[in-house]
Amino acid sequence: MSEKTIALVTGANKGIGYEIAAGLGALGMSVGVGARDRRRGEEAVTKLRANGADAFFVPLDVTDDESVTSAASLLEERFGRLDVLVNNAGIAGAWPAKPSVVSPDGLREVLETNVIGVVRVTNALLPLLERSPHPRIVNQSSHLSSLTLQTTPGVELGDADGSYTPTKTFLNAVTVQYAKELTGMKVNGVCPGYVATDLNGHQGTETPANGAKVAIRLATLPEDGPTGGLFDDAGTVPW
């Protein structure tokens, strides 16, 4: 069994996910680059390795049961455990889509990746995480997910949205429940900020590298670190 810390980052072939993988690799972890597209995933691994990271490709579509099962088997056979899981994969759907016009199918599609995909991956990998001496789960959320911020006068979070934003609020609720159940693990949500990625057409004001910093910090929390919280680079974000 490897003595290195073993991490898996979903949706890690580009953007924030790639930078999280790079950051964890720079800390000496062996990092699985989860990606649906084999070519893009392998290209990301090649780039990470060229920069000194111990990275490997994990074919992974978080919306597909068989794909997730295969990813869990790969990690089982190669390492026998998992220490860090970063559920980064996510989609925006038709964003922003006003609640009054969002279609059930459109909402269902975003839920499948942003919430159900996280549950599917986490549950499949729990047996491996339970073998870790310091398991950490980090779920990629957003400031948009905060009901407190959304209802605070003067806080500007953009137009009303009926798909992406509610799925991240749902994800927060799931994160809290995992933290309540998995008392031997650190399970937290992360708000990376308004990062320039494909998700927002690169309109964000932060770089992916900056957006990755909080997830990297939560993935490496000490034993007395928090669990069941939502955090950004300034500290705790209200639910």
C-alpha positions in Angstrom: 0.0 0.0 0.0 1.3 3.4 -1.0 2.6 5.6 1.8 1.8 8.7 -0.2 -1.4 10.6 0.4 -3.8 9.5 -2.4 -6.2 12.0 -3.8 -8.9 12.1 -6.5 -10.2 15.3 -8.1 -13.3 15.0 -10.3 -13.5 17.2 -13.3 -9.8 17.8 -13.1 -8.7 18.1 -16.7 -9.1 21.9 -16.7 -10.0 25.0 -14.8 -10.2 24.9 -11.0 -10.1 21.1 -10.9 -6.8 21.0 -12.7 -5.3 23.6 -10.4 -6.5 21.7 -7.4 -4.8 18.6 -8.7 -1.7 20.6 -9.4 -1.7 22.0 -5.9 -2.2 18.7 -4.2 0.5 17.2 -6.4 2.9 20.0 -5.4 2.3 18.9 -1.8 3.6 15.4 -2.7 0.3 13.6 -3.1 -0.4 11.0 -5.8 -3.4 12.7 -7.6 -6.0 11.0 -9.7 -7.3 13.3 -12.5 -10.9 12.4 -13.0 -12.3 13.3 -16.4 -15.0 12.2 -18.8 -12.9 12.9 -21.9 -9.9 10.5 -22.1 -7.8 12.7 -24.4 -8.2 15.8 -22.2 -7.7 13.8 -19.1 -4.5 12.3 -20.3 -3.2 15.6 -21.6 -3.8 17.1 -18.2 -1.9 14.2 -16.6 1.0 14.7 -19.0 1.2 18.4 -18.2 1.0 17.8 -14.4 3.7 15.2 -14.6 5.9 17.5 -16.6 5.6 20.0 -13.7 6.7 17.3 -11.2 3.3 16.0 -10.0 2.6 12.3 -9.4 -0.6 12.3 -11.4 -2.6 9.5 -13.1 -5.7 9.5 -15.2 -9.0 8.2 -13.9 -11.8 7.8 -16.5 -14.8 9.2 -14.7 -18.2 10.4 -15.6 -20.0 11.3 -12.4 -23.4 10.8 -14.0 -22.7 7.2 -14.9 -22.9 4.3 -12.4 -20.7 2.0 -14.3 -18.0 4.7 -14.8 -18.0 5.5 -11.1 -17.8 1.8 -10.1 -14.8 1.3 -12.5 -13.0 4.3 -11.0 -13.5 2.9 -7.5 -12.1 -0.4 -8.7 -9.1 1.3 -10.3 -8.2 3.0 -7.0 -8.9 -0.2 -5.1 -6.5 -2.2 -7.2 -3.8 0.5 -7.4 -3.8 1.8 -3.9 -6.2 0.0 -1.7 -7.5 3.3 -0.2 -8.2 6.9 -0.8 -7.3 9.8 1.5 -8.7 12.9 -0.3 -11.8 13.2 -2.5 -12.5 16.6 -4.1 -15.9 16.6 -5.8 -15.2 19.3 -8.2 -17.1 18.3 -11.4 -20.0 20.5 -12.1 -22.1 22.0 -14.9 -24.0 25.3 -15.2 -26.8 24.2 -17.5 -28.7 27.0 -19.1 -27.4 29.6 -16.6 -28.8 31.9 -15.6 -32.2 30.3 -16.1 -35.0 32.2 -14.2 -37.0 29.8 -12.0 -40.2 30.8 -13.9 -38.8 29.5 -17.2 -36.4 26.7 -16.3 -37.5 23.3 -17.6 -37.8 20.2 -15.4 -35.4 18.4 -17.7 -32.9 21.3 -17.6 -33.0 21.3 -13.8 -32.8 17.5 -13.7 -29.6 17.5 -15.9 -27.8 20.0 -13.6 -28.9 18.1 -10.5 -27.6 14.9 -12.0 -24.0 16.2 -12.1 -23.9 18.8 -9.3 -25.7 16.8 -6.6 -26.5 13.2 -7.5 -23.0 12.9 -9.1 -21.4 13.9 -5.8 -23.5 11.4 -3.9 -22.8 8.7 -6.5 -19.0 9.2 -6.4 -18.7 9.7 -2.6 -20.7 6.6 -1.8 -18.7 4.5 -4.2 -15.5 5.7 -2.7 -16.4 5.6 1.0 -15.0 2.1 1.6 -11.6 3.4 0.3 -11.9 6.6 2.3 -12.7 4.6 5.5 -9.3 2.9 5.2 -7.5 6.2 5.3 -6.0 7.5 8.6 -7.0 11.1 7.6 -9.9 11.1 5.1 -11.0 14.4 3.7 -13.9 15.2 1.4 -14.2 18.6 -0.3 -17.3 19.5 -2.2 -17.1 22.4 -4.7 -19.9 24.8 -3.9 -20.4 28.5 -4.6 -21.2 31.8 -2.9 -24.4 31.7 -4.9 -25.5 28.7 -2.8 -25.8 30.7 0.4 -29.4 31.4 1.3 -28.1 34.0 3.8 -26.2 35.9 1.1 -28.9 35.5 -1.4 -31.4 37.2 1.0 -29.1 39.9 2.4 -30.0 43.4 1.1 -27.1 45.0 -0.7 -25.3 41.7 -1.5 -25.1 41.4 -5.3 -25.1 37.8 -6.6 -26.5 38.3 -10.1 -29.8 37.5 -11.6 -32.3 35.0 -10.3 -31.4 31.5 -11.3 -33.5 28.3 -11.1 -31.0 25.6 -11.9 -27.3 25.9 -11.1 -27.7 28.1 -7.9 -30.3 25.8 -6.2 -28.3 22.7 -7.0 -25.3 24.2 -5.1 -27.7 25.0 -2.1 -28.8 21.3 -2.3 -25.2 20.3 -2.3 -24.5 22.3 0.8 -27.3 20.4 2.6 -25.8 17.1 1.4 -22.4 18.1 2.7 -23.8 18.8 6.2 -25.5 15.5 6.3 -22.4 13.6 5.3 -20.5 15.5 8.0 -23.1 14.5 10.6 -22.8 10.8 9.5 -19.1 10.5 8.8 -17.8 11.6 12.1 -14.3 10.2 11.4 -13.9 12.3 8.3 -13.6 16.0 7.5 -16.4 16.9 5.0 -16.7 20.5 3.9 -17.9 22.7 1.1 -15.8 25.3 -0.7 -16.6 28.6 -2.4 -13.8 29.3 -4.9 -15.0 32.8 -5.8 -15.8 34.3 -9.2 -13.2 32.4 -11.1 -12.7 32.7 -14.9 -13.6 29.2 -16.2 -15.5 27.6 -19.0 -18.5 27.5 -16.6 -19.0 31.3 -16.8 -17.5 31.9 -20.2 -14.3 33.1 -18.6 -16.0 36.2 -17.2 -14.7 35.6 -13.7 -12.3 38.0 -12.0 -10.2 35.3 -10.2 -7.7 32.9 -11.7 -8.3 29.1 -11.4 -5.1 28.9 -9.4 -6.5 31.3 -6.8 -9.8 29.6 -6.9 -8.2 26.3 -6.1 -6.5 27.5 -2.9 -9.4 27.0 -0.5 -10.1 23.4 -1.7 -6.4 22.6 -1.3 -6.5 23.9 2.3 -9.6 22.0 3.1 -8.1 18.8 1.6 -5.2 19.1 4.0 -6.9 20.1 7.2 -5.3 19.1 10.5 -7.1 16.6 12.8 -8.6 19.5 14.8 -9.9 21.2 11.6 -13.6 21.9 11.0 -16.1 19.7 9.4 -19.6 20.4 8.0 -18.8 23.9 7.0 -18.7 26.1 4.0 -15.6 28.2 3.4 -13.9 30.7 1.1 -10.5 32.3 1.2 -11.7 34.7 3.9 -13.1 32.1 6.2 -16.6 30.8 6.9 -19.4 31.4 4.5 -22.9 31.5 6.0 -25.3 28.9 4.8 
